[in-house]
Every structure is written in structure tokens, then in C-alpha cells.
């Protein structure tokens, strides 16, 4: 059999195992990475809402102080 390259069975098995392990890593890692990204977005959204609440309430307090100050001056 001229031109036919004989590859040892161990090479075929180890190469196939490596390919299957890489594919399994991609299949498992993809959804895990996507979930982590979603969790990070949820935390950031919660922080934005909390900051907006703080700004809203502090504005109310400052406006009330301003009204009280005007009444006191009169």
C-alpha cells in the first residue's frame, strides 16, 4: 500500500479524545458564561435603581429644606 500512512491507534484515540473534550468544554462553558453575564447585568440594574431611588429621595428632602428655609425667612 504505497502512499498510505499508518497512524498508530493511540494517536487516533488521544486526538479524538482531545477533540471531544474541547467540544464538551464549549458546550458546558457557553451557557455558564451566558448565565454569569445575565447575573452581572441584573446586579448592575439593581444598583442603578438603588442610586435613582437615593437621588429621588434626597431631592425631596432638599426641596423640603428649601421650603422650610423660605418660610423661616418670612
C-alpha positions, 0 to 999 in steps of 0.5 A, a space after each residue: 500500500 504505497 502512499 498510505 500512512 499508518 497512524 498508530 491507534 493511540 494517536 487516533 484515540 488521544 486526538 479524538 479524545 482531545 477533540 471531544 473534550 474541547 467540544 464538551 468544554 464549549 458546550 458546558 462553558 457557553 451557557 455558564 458564561 451566558 448565565 454569569 453575564 445575565 447575573 452581572 447585568 441584573 446586579 448592575 440594574 439593581 444598583 442603578 435603581 438603588 442610586 435613582 431611588 437615593 437621588 429621588 429621595 434626597 431631592 425631596 428632602 432638599 426641596 423640603 429644606 428649601 421650603 422650610 428655609 423660605 418660610 423661616 425667612 418670612 
